[in-house]
Amino acid sequence: MNEINFIGFDADDTLWQNEAFFRLTQDRFERLLADHVAPEHLHERLLAAERRNIGHYGFGVKGFVLSMIETAIEVTDGRVATSVIAELMAAGREMLEHPIELLPHAREAVVAAAQHGAQVVLITKGDLLDQERKLAQSGLGDLFTAVEIVSDKRPEVYARIFSRHGVQSGQAMMLGNSLKSDVLPVIEAGGWGVHVPHQLTWALERADPPHGHPRFAELPDLSGFAALLRGFTA
């Protein structure tokens, strides 16, 4: 087996809960606009706005809130009440202040990576301040040798990260819940992608798994990561 000397971890919905809070806020959004549009149609309009706005606002709570406000204006033909806008902004602040909830086996997986002797790097995308806040609250910060907060996760982004940390792509591994962001681009960059599914996945992060690829692995949860790593030293 290849030696692995660089292990990257995604953050949101890999180490701690994230999408669940977006879903709760979206449910609140649907209730606020229930007199104007059916929930399924509102969901489609919001998703279209998020897709349209990623290039402008990036990933994270702030972009989500701005997309909700934009959608509310659109579906009400500009007649949305200021109280609704205020409540959406308040919902965004609540999301940004929500305590971190680590996912099962998150700490033991990061500890296993550190004990493996690899560089252990958090690689996450989204709002800088929010991601720094969540890492600080997670209690995992001291286990990482470096933190990379990026605007998007593409093969060239991973290639630059590997190069910056002095590692060959074939010796790098990335774990995450998103096939689109955490697995497929890493494999394309020459690394190993480990998919750890989460029960909730944002529609814009879905992709088909590369079953049969020699540098792809899938774990039902993080409890199996230590055993997977042992296979690389056997």
N, C-alpha and C positions, 0 to 999 in steps of 0.2 A: 504493500500500500504506500501511497505517497505520504511524505511527511507534511504535517499541517503545522505551520508556525505563525499563522495569523487567523484569528477567529473574530468575525464581525457579528454583532447582534443588532437586529432591529429593536426598536423600543416599543412603540404603540402596538398593542394587541399581540406582542410577542413576549415582552417582559411585564407589561402592565396593561390594564384595561383602558380602552380608548373609545372604540366604535360604539360601545353600549351607551356612552354619554351623548354621542351624536344622535343615536336613535331616539333617546328620551327627549332630546330637544326638538327633533323633527316631529315627534308625536305632539309636542306642545305647539309647534308651528301649525300643524294640521288642525288642531282644535281652534286656534286663533283665526284661521281662515276658512273654517267650516261653512260659514254662511255665503262664501263666495265661490268655492270650487271643491269638487269631490277629492278626497284624500289621494286616490290613485293618480288623478290628473295633476294634483299639486306636486306629488312626488316626482313625476316625470318632468315637470317644469323646473323644479329645484335642481334635479340632476343635470338637466340641460344647462342651467345657469352655472353650476359648479364646473362642468366640463368646459364651458366657455371662458370661465374666469380663472382657471388654474394658472394660465400663463401670465395673468396680471397680479393675482393675489397670492399665488403659491398654495401650499397645503396647510391645513390647520384650522383652528377655531375662527380666526379673524376672517379668513376667506369664506368660511361657511356662513357666518353671520351676515356678511355683505351679500352673499348669494341669496340668503333668505329674504333680506330686505328688498333686493332687486326683484325677486320673484313675487313678493307681496305687492309691490307697486304694479307689476305687470298684470297679475291676475285680477286686480281690482280696478284696472284702468286708471291708476293714479289716485284712487279714492281711499286707500288704506288709511286707517286712523293713526294719528301720531301715538296714541296709547299702545297700539300694536307694535309699532317700530320701537318704542321704548321698552316693551316687554322682550322683544327679540334681542335688543342690546343687553338687557339685564340677564337673559338666558346665556348669552355669550360670556359675560363676566363670571357667571356661576360656573360655567365649564372651565374657565381659566383658573378658577380658585378651587376646583374639586380635588379632594385628597387623592393621592395615588393609591391604587389597589393592585398590588403585585399579583401576577398570575401564578398558579401552582408550579412549583419547582423552578421558578425563575432564578432565585438566588443560587440554588445548588447547581444549576446549569452554568452560570457565570463562574462560580467557584471551580467547577470541573474544568472549564476552559483555562482558567488561570493556573491550575495545578498541572495542566498538560504542558505548561511551559511556553505557550504561544503568546504573542501579543493579543490582547483582548480589547477590541475597539467597539464602542457603541457607534453605529451608523444609522442616523435617523434623519428624516426630512420633516419640515414643518417650520413653525414660527420659532425663532431663536430663543426668545425669552421664555416661551411656554415650555419648550423642550428642556431648557436649562433648569427651570423650576421643577419639572417632573423628575429629572435625574437627581436633583438635590434631595427631593422628598423620598425618593425610592430607597435610599440607603445602600445603593449599589455602586455609587460613584467611585469609591476607593478601589473597586475591583477591576476597573478599566484602566488600561495603559494610555488610552487616548479616546477622545470623543470627536466625531465628525458629524456636524449638523449641516445637511446639504439641501439645496432647493429642489432637487429631483434625483432619482436613482436610475441612471442610465449606464450602459456598459463602459462608456468613456469616463464616467465619474468614478466607478469602481476601479478602473485601471489606474487613474490618477492617485486614488487613495492607496492602492497597493504599492505603487511606485514611491509615493511620499514616505511610506513606512518601510521601504527597502525590502519588499517581499515579492517573490515571483508569483504570478497569478495561480499557477498550479499548486502552490503551497498555501493558498488562501481559501477560507471557508466562510460562508455567510449564512446565518439562520434568520428566518423571519416567517411571518404569517402570510405575506403577500407574494404570490407567484410572480406577479407582474413587476414588482419593485425589488424584492429581496432574493429572488431565485433566478429567474430567466436572464436578467442582465448580468448577474455574476457569472453564470455559466458561459454566456456569450463572451465575457471578458477573460475567460480561461480558468475561473475558479470553481469551487464546489458550492453548490446551492442546496441548503437543507430547508425543506418546507415544514413548518410547524403550524398546521391549520388552526384558525380561531373560528368559533361558532358564528361570529358576525364578521362579514367582509364587505367593505364598501364596494359598490358596483363598479367603480372606476379602477379598482385594484384586482379585479378578477381576470384570470387567464387559465389556459389549459396546462396541466402539468406535463413536463417532458419525460413521461414514463419511458424507461429503457435507456435514458442517457447515462453514461458511465459516471458522470459527476453530479448526479442528482440523488438525493435521499429524502425520505419523508418520515417524520415522527408524529405519532398521535398527540404527543405533548412533550414537554421538556424533560420529563423524568427519564427518557431513554437516551438523552444526549451523552452522558458519561460513557455508556456502553458503546455508542457509536464512535466516540473518540478512541476508545480502546482498540477498536478495529483498525485504526490508522497506525497503531504502534505494535500491532501483533506481528 
